[in-house]
Amino acid sequence: MTSDWSSRQQASEESDMQNFHACIDAHIHMDLYAEEERNELLKHAFSEGVEAVVAVSMHLDSAKVNHALARQYAGRVFLAYGFHPEQPIPESSQIDELFLWIRSRYEAGETFAIGEVGLPYYMRLEATEAGNDTFDEKPYLELLERFAELAAELDLPIVLHAVYEDADKACDILEKYGVRKAHFHWFKGSDAVIKRMADSGYMVSITPDVAYEEEIRQLVAQYPIEQLMVETDGPWPFEGPYEGRQTKPAMAADAAGHIASIKQKSAEQTAQLLLANTRRFYGL
């Protein structure tokens, strides 16, 4: 039974490669893969034609893991340093340490983005559904303001986790500090906030769930293709045609193929445009 499944998976991956166009995975959590898997995953991705990955960080320890990987794969692993909002905020001293470390990397001449940062939509939703109406969002808003201020000061791109009504709050903060280079990953939201983001020139990255999620397909249809990128958010697992498969960077190329279909453009033309968008945004 296992060998049959492995054979089907191998055949599926070989079929995918026949239609592969070069891509950049614009959002992946390399540090969340098992340590023994990271090098093999990256080597395999680059051999498949993935040009680069943007490795986002969860916190300081995560940032340090990604930093080490970037030194090993110079020019192929682009870094983003931040604090993921879907977790409790630590003591202020730990946050200060993270900001000092980010500044030290900037002063050392390192190229990176700020991210992943944003607001805790899913954690807040879980608290509400559990009957906890006292969830305090204020510290997360304050932390996002601090990251936005830093991004503006250092003139760095910022990678955002901000969906639905949180996207409007994030846009307010970006506008307050004059941050123009913003990347909303795996975004979902209303038509009004989609228009607001598009008019502001913000980038949005699309995951492989565009293959089966109508909400994401509608987003692709509405958003300017010049402001789209592709990502996997690996190791997050996907459903539909990806059920039971490890999420890997090459799956970002699948998302590009679906974008091409929705936008009624050729797969090659679309892949090249999305690649150019990502290179331009991140300076790759």
Backbone as CSV, one residue per row, in Angstrom:
resi,resn,N_x,N_y,N_z,CA_x,CA_y,CA_z,C_x,C_y,C_z
1,MET,0.837,-1.203,0.000,0.000,0.000,0.000,0.874,1.257,0.000
2,THR,1.913,1.252,0.863,2.800,2.398,0.942,3.548,2.608,-0.360
3,SER,4.021,1.503,-0.963,4.762,1.624,-2.212,3.868,2.145,-3.327
4,ASP,2.575,1.734,-3.341,1.639,2.244,-4.340,1.478,3.748,-4.196
5,TRP,1.328,4.207,-2.949,1.173,5.649,-2.702,2.428,6.401,-3.129
6,SER,3.606,5.852,-2.808,4.860,6.494,-3.183,5.000,6.585,-4.694
7,SER,4.571,5.539,-5.390,4.653,5.532,-6.853,3.747,6.597,-7.444
8,ARG,2.523,6.714,-6.889,1.595,7.728,-7.375,2.134,9.127,-7.117
9,GLN,2.717,9.326,-5.928,3.280,10.629,-5.599,4.430,10.981,-6.532
10,GLN,5.317,9.993,-6.799,6.444,10.236,-7.690,5.961,10.572,-9.094
11,ALA,4.947,9.827,-9.567,4.409,10.090,-10.901,3.807,11.483,-10.981
12,SER,3.107,11.885,-9.892,2.498,13.216,-9.853,3.566,14.293,-9.899
13,GLU,4.650,14.107,-9.132,5.714,15.099,-9.092,6.444,15.178,-10.431
14,GLU,6.637,14.034,-11.086,7.279,14.033,-12.395,6.415,14.768,-13.419
15,SER,5.086,14.583,-13.313,4.168,15.291,-14.203,4.228,16.783,-13.957
16,ASP,4.292,17.176,-12.673,4.403,18.587,-12.332,5.650,19.205,-12.967
17,MET,6.772,18.474,-12.909,8.023,19.010,-13.403,8.005,19.231,-14.913
18,GLN,7.235,18.434,-15.639,7.135,18.611,-17.079,6.534,19.980,-17.428
19,ASN,5.691,20.503,-16.535,5.036,21.788,-16.770,5.640,22.916,-15.936
20,PHE,6.826,22.674,-15.358,7.402,23.614,-14.400,7.978,24.843,-15.096
21,HIS,7.690,26.010,-14.517,8.338,27.256,-14.931,9.037,27.822,-13.702
22,ALA,10.161,28.467,-13.901,10.947,28.998,-12.788,10.092,29.891,-11.898
23,CYS,10.359,29.834,-10.604,9.585,30.638,-9.655,10.452,30.994,-8.462
24,ILE,9.952,31.914,-7.659,10.498,32.212,-6.334,9.381,31.960,-5.336
25,ASP,9.663,31.153,-4.336,8.705,30.949,-3.254,8.802,32.163,-2.345
26,ALA,7.813,33.043,-2.416,7.892,34.350,-1.752,7.568,34.324,-0.262
27,HIS,7.287,33.133,0.281,6.965,33.077,1.718,7.028,31.629,2.178
28,ILE,8.058,31.289,2.937,8.207,29.928,3.458,8.868,29.993,4.830
29,HIS,8.468,29.076,5.716,9.034,28.991,7.067,10.069,27.870,7.092
30,MET,11.277,28.159,6.644,12.310,27.130,6.579,12.625,26.572,7.958
31,ASP,12.578,27.403,8.977,12.936,26.950,10.321,11.922,25.977,10.911
32,LEU,10.706,25.910,10.348,9.685,25.001,10.875,9.778,23.605,10.274
33,TYR,10.613,23.435,9.249,10.924,22.086,8.783,11.931,21.470,9.749
34,ALA,11.910,20.152,9.863,12.877,19.473,10.725,14.287,19.834,10.283
35,GLU,15.171,19.997,11.235,16.536,20.431,10.926,17.201,19.553,9.881
36,GLU,16.967,18.228,9.989,17.609,17.300,9.055,17.001,17.358,7.655
37,GLU,15.840,18.030,7.500,15.174,18.129,6.203,15.545,19.384,5.418
38,ARG,16.020,20.415,6.095,16.143,21.731,5.472,17.087,21.743,4.273
39,ASN,18.283,21.201,4.452,19.252,21.237,3.360,18.771,20.444,2.159
40,GLU,18.233,19.257,2.401,17.751,18.438,1.297,16.603,19.129,0.574
41,LEU,15.718,19.764,1.327,14.580,20.467,0.741,15.049,21.595,-0.177
42,LEU,16.010,22.377,0.304,16.506,23.501,-0.488,17.299,23.030,-1.707
43,LYS,18.168,22.050,-1.515,18.950,21.535,-2.646,18.023,20.989,-3.734
44,HIS,16.990,20.267,-3.308,16.044,19.700,-4.261,15.277,20.819,-4.978
45,ALA,14.872,21.834,-4.220,14.125,22.943,-4.820,14.960,23.655,-5.878
46,PHE,16.204,23.947,-5.555,17.058,24.674,-6.496,17.390,23.817,-7.715
47,SER,17.508,22.510,-7.522,17.771,21.631,-8.665,16.544,21.526,-9.565
48,GLU,15.356,21.731,-8.995,14.112,21.676,-9.769,13.868,22.958,-10.572
49,GLY,14.576,24.010,-10.245,14.387,25.253,-10.975,13.839,26.390,-10.142
50,VAL,13.606,26.156,-8.854,13.203,27.256,-7.976,14.392,28.210,-7.869
51,GLU,14.164,29.470,-8.175,15.264,30.432,-8.224,15.725,30.842,-6.838
52,ALA,14.776,31.029,-5.919,15.104,31.468,-4.570,13.882,31.270,-3.680
53,VAL,14.092,31.403,-2.372,12.981,31.380,-1.419,13.127,32.580,-0.495
54,VAL,11.997,33.081,-0.019,11.988,34.139,0.986,11.634,33.484,2.322
55,ALA,12.626,33.380,3.194,12.462,32.693,4.475,12.041,33.699,5.540
56,VAL,10.793,33.584,5.984,10.271,34.504,6.999,10.515,33.924,8.389
57,SER,10.498,34.796,9.389,10.847,34.380,10.749,9.671,34.499,11.704
58,MET,9.681,33.623,12.708,8.636,33.591,13.738,9.011,34.451,14.945
59,HIS,10.311,34.524,15.242,10.827,35.200,16.433,12.348,35.231,16.306
60,LEU,13.066,35.594,17.345,14.512,35.757,17.259,15.217,34.438,16.960
61,ASP,14.873,33.378,17.672,15.532,32.087,17.422,15.308,31.639,15.981
62,SER,14.107,31.830,15.490,13.758,31.510,14.112,14.610,32.331,13.150
63,ALA,14.763,33.610,13.425,15.560,34.497,12.578,17.009,34.024,12.503
64,LYS,17.535,33.541,13.603,18.919,33.077,13.628,19.104,31.803,12.807
65,VAL,18.114,30.905,12.842,18.161,29.706,12.005,18.161,30.101,10.533
66,ASN,17.264,31.001,10.165,17.177,31.444,8.771,18.444,32.169,8.333
67,HIS,19.009,32.946,9.239,20.251,33.655,8.934,21.369,32.673,8.585
68,ALA,21.467,31.591,9.336,22.490,30.579,9.060,22.258,29.919,7.700
69,LEU,21.000,29.648,7.363,20.689,29.053,6.060,21.051,29.994,4.920
70,ALA,20.786,31.276,5.109,21.088,32.256,4.059,22.587,32.354,3.814
71,ARG,23.382,32.199,4.848,24.835,32.229,4.674,25.293,31.003,3.896
72,GLN,24.585,29.899,4.087,24.945,28.657,3.388,24.511,28.686,1.928
73,TYR,23.377,29.366,1.658,22.828,29.434,0.298,22.754,30.897,-0.146
74,ALA,23.912,31.508,-0.250,23.983,32.931,-0.589,23.294,33.202,-1.924
75,GLY,22.408,34.199,-1.910,21.695,34.585,-3.114,20.480,33.735,-3.431
76,ARG,20.286,32.664,-2.680,19.151,31.771,-2.939,18.117,31.805,-1.809
77,VAL,18.560,32.162,-0.603,17.652,32.298,0.548,17.659,33.767,0.961
78,PHE,16.530,34.444,0.699,16.374,35.838,1.104,15.665,35.861,2.451
79,LEU,16.057,36.774,3.325,15.604,36.741,4.714,14.549,37.797,5.040
80,ALA,13.689,37.433,5.986,12.768,38.393,6.595,12.791,38.129,8.098
81,TYR,12.984,39.181,8.865,13.077,39.070,10.324,11.885,39.759,10.973
82,GLY,11.217,39.041,11.889,10.075,39.635,12.567,9.556,38.753,13.672
83,PHE,8.270,38.956,14.000,7.609,38.179,15.049,6.207,37.840,14.577
84,HIS,5.953,36.555,14.388,4.640,36.109,13.894,3.562,36.413,14.935
85,PRO,2.447,37.031,14.503,1.449,37.483,15.474,0.567,36.393,16.079
86,GLU,0.540,35.205,15.486,-0.350,34.163,16.013,0.326,33.374,17.134
87,GLN,0.843,34.119,18.119,1.484,33.530,19.293,1.509,34.591,20.390
88,PRO,1.610,34.171,21.645,1.647,35.166,22.726,2.860,36.074,22.595
89,ILE,2.675,37.333,22.903,3.784,38.288,22.876,4.635,38.098,24.135
90,PRO,5.946,37.958,23.964,6.819,37.724,25.128,7.096,39.003,25.921
91,GLU,7.950,38.886,26.900,8.342,40.039,27.704,8.961,41.114,26.818
92,SER,8.814,42.357,27.233,9.322,43.478,26.429,10.821,43.382,26.203
93,SER,11.538,42.798,27.154,12.991,42.660,27.001,13.326,41.745,25.825
94,GLN,12.513,40.710,25.599,12.746,39.802,24.479,12.440,40.485,23.144
95,ILE,11.405,41.288,23.129,11.086,42.052,21.919,12.199,43.058,21.628
96,ASP,12.686,43.717,22.673,13.784,44.676,22.494,15.019,43.973,21.931
97,GLU,15.277,42.767,22.417,16.428,42.003,21.931,16.287,41.689,20.442
98,LEU,15.060,41.353,20.017,14.809,41.081,18.603,15.071,42.327,17.761
99,PHE,14.581,43.474,18.204,14.785,44.707,17.441,16.264,45.099,17.395
100,LEU,16.974,44.896,18.485,18.410,45.190,18.488,19.144,44.280,17.518
101,TRP,18.737,43.016,17.478,19.377,42.054,16.574,19.104,42.430,15.116
102,ILE,17.873,42.830,14.820,17.537,43.257,13.452,18.383,44.462,13.059
103,ARG,18.499,45.417,13.961,19.325,46.592,13.662,20.787,46.198,13.449
104,SER,21.256,45.236,14.208,22.654,44.808,14.051,22.883,44.189,12.682
105,ARG,21.886,43.462,12.165,22.010,42.875,10.837,22.009,43.970,9.766
106,TYR,21.226,45.008,9.981,21.191,46.133,9.042,22.525,46.860,9.044
107,GLU,23.050,47.099,10.225,24.327,47.810,10.346,25.477,46.991,9.764
108,ALA,25.303,45.661,9.729,26.320,44.789,9.142,26.225,44.751,7.622
109,GLY,25.237,45.467,7.064,25.097,45.539,5.617,24.288,44.412,5.015
110,GLU,23.575,43.669,5.847,22.784,42.539,5.352,21.510,43.039,4.658
111,THR,21.093,42.331,3.629,19.849,42.642,2.920,18.743,41.733,3.433
112,PHE,17.617,42.318,3.842,16.509,41.525,4.377,15.236,42.352,4.368
113,ALA,14.141,41.715,4.732,12.851,42.385,4.899,12.424,42.269,6.358
114,ILE,11.377,42.971,6.721,10.762,42.832,8.042,9.595,41.864,7.910
115,GLY,9.617,40.765,8.668,8.502,39.827,8.567,8.821,38.452,9.128
116,GLU,7.897,37.716,9.463,6.480,37.936,9.257,5.913,38.661,10.464
117,VAL,5.170,39.710,10.220,4.567,40.492,11.295,3.096,40.726,10.953
118,GLY,2.325,41.189,11.914,0.915,41.448,11.611,0.027,41.377,12.836
119,LEU,-1.182,40.851,12.631,-2.203,40.828,13.685,-2.779,39.423,13.840
120,PRO,-3.189,39.072,15.075,-3.548,37.686,15.413,-5.008,37.336,15.110
121,TYR,-5.415,37.392,13.851,-6.813,37.153,13.493,-7.297,35.792,13.979
122,TYR,-6.546,34.739,13.687,-7.014,33.380,13.998,-6.973,33.096,15.497
123,MET,-5.982,33.609,16.185,-5.902,33.425,17.630,-7.052,34.165,18.315
124,ARG,-7.355,35.359,17.833,-8.472,36.136,18.387,-9.800,35.437,18.115
125,LEU,-9.941,34.874,16.908,-11.162,34.156,16.545,-11.355,32.929,17.427
126,GLU,-10.281,32.187,17.660,-10.358,31.002,18.532,-10.764,31.394,19.948
127,ALA,-10.229,32.499,20.428,-10.575,32.957,21.779,-12.055,33.315,21.859
128,THR,-12.563,33.988,20.850,-13.975,34.377,20.816,-14.871,33.143,20.760
129,GLU,-14.503,32.188,19.919,-15.305,30.967,19.787,-15.296,30.146,21.064
130,ALA,-14.232,30.292,21.864,-14.132,29.576,23.134,-14.825,30.329,24.268
131,GLY,-15.449,31.464,23.919,-16.177,32.235,24.921,-15.336,33.270,25.648
132,ASN,-14.121,33.498,25.162,-13.249,34.493,25.782,-13.357,35.804,25.011
133,ASP,-14.088,36.742,25.566,-14.295,38.028,24.896,-13.336,39.102,25.397
134,THR,-12.308,38.693,26.128,-11.388,39.677,26.714,-10.028,39.674,26.020
135,PHE,-9.945,39.063,24.826,-8.671,39.026,24.103,-8.179,40.456,23.869
136,ASP,-6.953,40.716,24.266,-6.401,42.074,24.169,-5.546,42.195,22.909
137,GLU,-6.066,42.920,21.948,-5.353,43.111,20.678,-4.349,44.257,20.745
138,LYS,-4.471,45.096,21.733,-3.656,46.315,21.790,-2.153,46.048,21.694
139,PRO,-1.590,45.061,22.444,-0.138,44.837,22.338,0.301,44.447,20.931
140,TYR,-0.569,43.753,20.188,-0.236,43.339,18.829,-0.258,44.543,17.877
141,LEU,-1.207,45.418,18.072,-1.251,46.634,17.266,-0.022,47.502,17.532
142,GLU,0.360,47.595,18.790,1.528,48.389,19.154,2.801,47.789,18.572
143,LEU,2.895,46.457,18.596,4.077,45.805,18.049,4.139,45.975,16.531
144,LEU,2.991,45.861,15.862,2.973,46.062,14.421,3.374,47.498,14.081
145,GLU,2.918,48.456,14.858,3.331,49.851,14.637,4.849,49.983,14.752
146,ARG,5.398,49.315,15.735,6.850,49.391,15.943,7.604,48.807,14.749
147,PHE,7.111,47.686,14.224,7.748,47.077,13.052,7.581,47.970,11.813
148,ALA,6.405,48.550,11.651,6.172,49.438,10.510,7.078,50.659,10.584
149,GLU,7.244,51.213,11.778,8.126,52.357,11.960,9.563,51.989,11.606
150,LEU,9.977,50.779,12.001,11.329,50.317,11.687,11.507,50.127,10.180
151,ALA,10.502,49.512,9.541,10.568,49.305,8.090,10.683,50.637,7.357
152,ALA,9.927,51.638,7.819,9.980,52.966,7.200,11.348,53.609,7.415
153,GLU,11.851,53.519,8.626,13.142,54.130,8.958,14.279,53.536,8.125
154,LEU,14.291,52.191,7.998,15.375,51.507,7.298,15.079,51.309,5.817
155,ASP,13.893,51.733,5.383,13.461,51.592,3.991,13.512,50.128,3.548
156,LEU,12.820,49.269,4.319,12.802,47.836,4.041,11.390,47.370,3.689
157,PRO,11.269,46.329,2.862,9.948,45.729,2.631,9.422,45.118,3.930
158,ILE,8.101,45.033,4.035,7.486,44.421,5.215,6.518,43.331,4.764
159,VAL,6.578,42.181,5.444,5.760,41.011,5.102,4.674,40.855,6.156
160,LEU,3.410,40.861,5.709,2.292,40.958,6.648,1.388,39.737,6.689
161,HIS,1.034,39.376,7.913,-0.022,38.417,8.202,-1.183,39.257,8.725
162,ALA,-2.113,39.604,7.816,-3.235,40.469,8.193,-4.384,40.172,7.241
163,VAL,-5.391,39.462,7.737,-6.500,39.035,6.879,-7.825,39.613,7.361
164,TYR,-8.791,39.637,6.409,-10.137,40.140,6.685,-10.074,41.535,7.316
165,GLU,-10.769,41.780,8.430,-10.816,43.136,8.973,-9.457,43.619,9.486
166,ASP,-8.545,42.681,9.769,-7.213,43.077,10.231,-6.419,43.776,9.125
167,ALA,-6.757,43.489,7.879,-6.029,44.120,6.771,-6.227,45.629,6.774
168,ASP,-7.445,46.087,7.079,-7.688,47.533,7.154,-6.856,48.164,8.266
169,LYS,-6.770,47.489,9.394,-5.958,48.015,10.507,-4.491,48.102,10.086
170,ALA,-4.026,47.065,9.386,-2.636,47.056,8.922,-2.391,48.178,7.910
171,CYS,-3.353,48.380,7.013,-3.221,49.463,6.028,-3.147,50.823,6.722
172,ASP,-3.954,51.004,7.753,-3.916,52.264,8.510,-2.511,52.507,9.069
173,ILE,-1.909,51.451,9.613,-0.576,51.573,10.211,0.478,51.831,9.141
174,LEU,0.386,51.117,8.018,1.345,51.336,6.926,1.278,52.777,6.436
175,GLU,0.065,53.288,6.281,-0.108,54.663,5.809,0.404,55.678,6.839
176,LYS,0.189,55.373,8.097,0.646,56.269,9.170,2.149,56.490,9.099
177,TYR,2.905,55.407,8.789,4.363,55.507,8.776,4.941,55.633,7.363
178,GLY,4.069,55.716,6.367,4.540,55.919,5.004,5.241,54.711,4.405
179,VAL,4.850,53.500,4.835,5.455,52.272,4.295,4.771,51.937,2.974
180,ARG,5.552,51.871,1.905,4.999,51.593,0.579,5.260,50.156,0.130
181,LYS,6.372,49.580,0.550,6.733,48.239,0.094,6.173,47.198,1.063
182,ALA,4.909,46.844,0.853,4.219,45.906,1.738,3.781,44.673,0.975
183,HIS,3.975,43.517,1.580,3.623,42.222,0.993,2.661,41.515,1.956
184,PHE,1.392,41.379,1.534,0.398,40.645,2.311,0.413,39.196,1.821
185,HIS,0.767,38.273,2.705,0.848,36.877,2.282,-0.458,36.156,2.591
186,TRP,-0.807,35.184,1.749,-2.010,34.350,1.889,-3.199,35.201,2.343
187,PHE,-3.447,36.257,1.639,-4.448,37.239,2.038,-5.871,36.798,1.699
188,LYS,-6.813,37.160,2.578,-8.249,37.061,2.313,-8.876,38.327,2.859
189,GLY,-9.888,38.859,2.124,-10.523,40.068,2.622,-11.643,40.545,1.727
190,SER,-12.263,41.626,2.139,-13.410,42.181,1.417,-12.977,42.858,0.133
191,ASP,-13.946,43.089,-0.754,-13.660,43.797,-2.005,-13.095,45.184,-1.717
192,ALA,-13.607,45.820,-0.671,-13.164,47.182,-0.346,-11.692,47.215,0.056
193,VAL,-11.275,46.258,0.899,-9.873,46.274,1.333,-8.962,45.792,0.209
194,ILE,-9.463,44.894,-0.646,-8.686,44.470,-1.817,-8.380,45.676,-2.697
195,LYS,-9.399,46.505,-2.941,-9.195,47.713,-3.762,-8.233,48.673,-3.080
196,ARG,-8.393,48.832,-1.776,-7.515,49.739,-1.030,-6.054,49.287,-1.143
197,MET,-5.813,48.002,-0.986,-4.460,47.473,-1.070,-3.894,47.611,-2.477
198,ALA,-4.713,47.267,-3.468,-4.254,47.361,-4.860,-3.912,48.806,-5.219
199,ASP,-4.778,49.748,-4.819,-4.542,51.166,-5.113,-3.282,51.691,-4.416
200,SER,-2.939,51.061,-3.296,-1.744,51.481,-2.548,-0.464,50.857,-3.099
201,GLY,-0.620,49.941,-4.061,0.554,49.308,-4.663,1.100,48.140,-3.871
202,TYR,0.340,47.639,-2.894,0.817,46.533,-2.081,0.801,45.219,-2.862
203,MET,1.733,44.342,-2.523,1.839,43.039,-3.157,1.042,41.997,-2.368
204,VAL,0.547,40.985,-3.091,-0.155,39.860,-2.481,0.447,38.579,-3.051
205,SER,0.698,37.593,-2.192,1.210,36.315,-2.691,0.146,35.233,-2.561
206,ILE,0.134,34.342,-3.549,-0.900,33.322,-3.693,-0.308,31.934,-3.433
207,THR,-0.996,31.137,-2.646,-0.538,29.784,-2.316,-1.172,28.750,-3.249
208,PRO,-0.716,27.496,-3.173,-1.309,26.443,-3.998,-2.791,26.190,-3.745
209,ASP,-3.351,26.735,-2.660,-4.782,26.502,-2.441,-5.654,27.246,-3.451
210,VAL,-5.034,28.035,-4.321,-5.770,28.644,-5.439,-6.329,27.548,-6.350
211,ALA,-5.801,26.331,-6.237,-6.294,25.204,-7.045,-7.700,24.786,-6.643
212,TYR,-8.094,25.073,-5.376,-9.371,24.548,-4.895,-10.169,25.499,-4.001
213,GLU,-9.633,26.685,-3.671,-10.349,27.626,-2.809,-10.933,28.768,-3.653
214,GLU,-12.261,28.835,-3.742,-12.909,29.845,-4.585,-12.585,31.258,-4.117
215,GLU,-12.460,31.457,-2.813,-12.147,32.786,-2.277,-10.813,33.289,-2.822
216,ILE,-9.839,32.406,-2.906,-8.522,32.784,-3.416,-8.570,33.001,-4.928
217,ARG,-9.343,32.202,-5.616,-9.489,32.362,-7.065,-10.133,33.712,-7.398
218,GLN,-11.095,34.117,-6.588,-11.728,35.421,-6.800,-10.748,36.563,-6.525
219,LEU,-9.900,36.385,-5.505,-8.876,37.381,-5.210,-7.943,37.555,-6.402
220,VAL,-7.508,36.432,-6.977,-6.619,36.483,-8.144,-7.291,37.207,-9.307
221,ALA,-8.569,36.925,-9.503,-9.299,37.564,-10.596,-9.357,39.084,-10.414
222,GLN,-9.435,39.545,-9.180,-9.584,40.974,-8.900,-8.262,41.730,-8.840
223,TYR,-7.202,41.056,-8.378,-5.969,41.783,-8.062,-5.098,41.953,-9.304
224,PRO,-4.448,43.110,-9.454,-3.581,43.330,-10.624,-2.453,42.304,-10.668
225,ILE,-2.245,41.688,-11.812,-1.223,40.651,-11.909,0.169,41.216,-11.655
226,GLU,0.361,42.506,-11.912,1.661,43.155,-11.666,1.979,43.257,-10.178
227,GLN,0.973,42.966,-9.332,1.177,43.045,-7.878,0.984,41.684,-7.209
228,LEU,1.132,40.617,-7.981,1.002,39.268,-7.437,2.346,38.557,-7.387
229,MET,2.486,37.677,-6.411,3.621,36.769,-6.286,3.050,35.395,-5.921
230,VAL,3.908,34.386,-5.832,3.466,33.060,-5.415,4.280,32.600,-4.212
231,GLU,3.671,31.782,-3.393,4.305,31.293,-2.163,3.760,29.915,-1.820
232,THR,4.379,29.288,-0.814,3.846,28.020,-0.297,3.450,28.118,1.178
233,ASP,4.041,29.043,1.939,3.858,29.098,3.387,4.248,27.770,4.032
234,GLY,5.126,27.011,3.338,5.579,25.734,3.880,6.171,25.892,5.264
235,PRO,6.043,24.851,6.076,5.540,23.501,5.784,4.029,23.314,5.913
236,TRP,3.266,24.407,5.902,1.810,24.281,5.985,1.320,23.295,4.909
237,PRO,0.492,22.300,5.296,0.033,21.305,4.316,-1.205,21.788,3.556
238,PHE,-1.333,21.360,2.311,-2.474,21.742,1.489,-3.380,20.546,1.225
239,GLU,-4.588,20.862,0.780,-5.592,19.830,0.511,-5.712,19.636,-1.005
240,GLY,-6.859,19.138,-1.435,-7.095,18.945,-2.859,-6.034,18.072,-3.487
241,PRO,-5.428,18.495,-4.592,-4.437,17.669,-5.283,-3.140,17.484,-4.504
242,TYR,-2.974,18.235,-3.395,-1.742,18.161,-2.609,-1.908,17.321,-1.345
243,GLU,-3.072,16.752,-1.157,-3.353,15.962,0.038,-2.286,14.882,0.235
244,GLY,-1.697,14.839,1.436,-0.720,13.812,1.758,0.688,14.092,1.257
245,ARG,0.901,15.254,0.613,2.225,15.565,0.076,2.898,16.635,0.936
246,GLN,4.198,16.481,1.133,4.944,17.502,1.853,4.958,18.786,1.023
247,THR,4.730,19.900,1.687,4.788,21.190,0.992,6.244,21.536,0.722
248,LYS,6.542,21.835,-0.541,7.907,22.175,-0.930,7.874,23.384,-1.858
249,PRO,8.989,24.109,-1.977,8.995,25.368,-2.733,8.497,25.262,-4.163
250,ALA,8.747,24.150,-4.851,8.331,24.023,-6.253,6.820,24.097,-6.423
251,MET,6.061,23.875,-5.346,4.606,23.968,-5.444,4.151,25.397,-5.742
252,ALA,5.025,26.370,-5.494,4.684,27.753,-5.833,4.455,27.899,-7.335
253,ALA,5.165,27.081,-8.120,4.978,27.124,-9.575,3.582,26.653,-9.960
254,ASP,3.010,25.722,-9.181,1.638,25.286,-9.435,0.675,26.461,-9.278
255,ALA,0.900,27.261,-8.233,0.040,28.429,-8.009,0.121,29.371,-9.205
256,ALA,1.320,29.526,-9.768,1.488,30.381,-10.947,0.668,29.871,-12.123
257,GLY,0.626,28.552,-12.275,-0.156,27.967,-13.357,-1.638,28.261,-13.225
258,HIS,-2.155,28.211,-12.009,-3.573,28.505,-11.785,-3.864,29.997,-11.979
259,ILE,-2.912,30.833,-11.597,-3.072,32.268,-11.833,-3.170,32.533,-13.333
260,ALA,-2.342,31.854,-14.110,-2.369,32.006,-15.566,-3.737,31.662,-16.126
261,SER,-4.298,30.560,-15.630,-5.610,30.129,-16.109,-6.685,31.156,-15.763
262,ILE,-6.660,31.654,-14.540,-7.662,32.620,-14.094,-7.532,33.943,-14.863
263,LYS,-6.301,34.363,-15.090,-6.043,35.624,-15.789,-6.097,35.464,-17.308
264,GLN,-6.270,34.224,-17.760,-6.356,33.916,-19.198,-5.094,34.386,-19.933
265,LYS,-3.951,34.008,-19.364,-2.659,34.274,-19.972,-1.904,32.968,-20.105
266,SER,-0.859,32.945,-20.905,-0.067,31.731,-21.046,0.678,31.444,-19.745
267,ALA,0.932,30.171,-19.488,1.634,29.773,-18.266,3.032,30.375,-18.221
268,GLU,3.725,30.353,-19.360,5.090,30.879,-19.389,5.107,32.386,-19.168
269,GLN,4.210,33.098,-19.832,4.141,34.555,-19.668,3.837,34.923,-18.218
270,THR,2.897,34.206,-17.626,2.516,34.488,-16.241,3.652,34.195,-15.283
271,ALA,4.300,33.042,-15.455,5.412,32.671,-14.581,6.520,33.718,-14.639
272,GLN,6.832,34.197,-15.834,7.881,35.200,-15.989,7.496,36.519,-15.319
273,LEU,6.228,36.897,-15.440,5.768,38.143,-14.831,5.798,38.049,-13.308
274,LEU,5.326,36.937,-12.748,5.338,36.760,-11.297,6.762,36.717,-10.763
275,LEU,7.640,36.087,-11.513,9.053,36.036,-11.132,9.640,37.441,-11.117
276,ALA,9.339,38.219,-12.151,9.837,39.597,-12.227,9.270,40.450,-11.091
277,ASN,7.992,40.233,-10.758,7.377,40.971,-9.644,8.140,40.735,-8.346
278,THR,8.468,39.471,-8.104,9.129,39.100,-6.842,10.555,39.612,-6.810
279,ARG,11.255,39.485,-7.918,12.628,40.023,-7.991,12.628,41.519,-7.708
280,ARG,11.678,42.221,-8.339,11.593,43.682,-8.184,11.284,44.065,-6.744
281,PHE,10.292,43.403,-6.168,9.860,43.774,-4.822,10.973,43.537,-3.793
282,TYR,11.625,42.380,-3.892,12.642,42.028,-2.897,14.065,42.388,-3.327
283,GLY,14.216,42.958,-4.526,15.549,43.339,-4.972,16.455,42.159,-5.198
284,LEU,15.900,41.071,-5.729,16.671,39.843,-5.934,17.369,39.858,-7.291
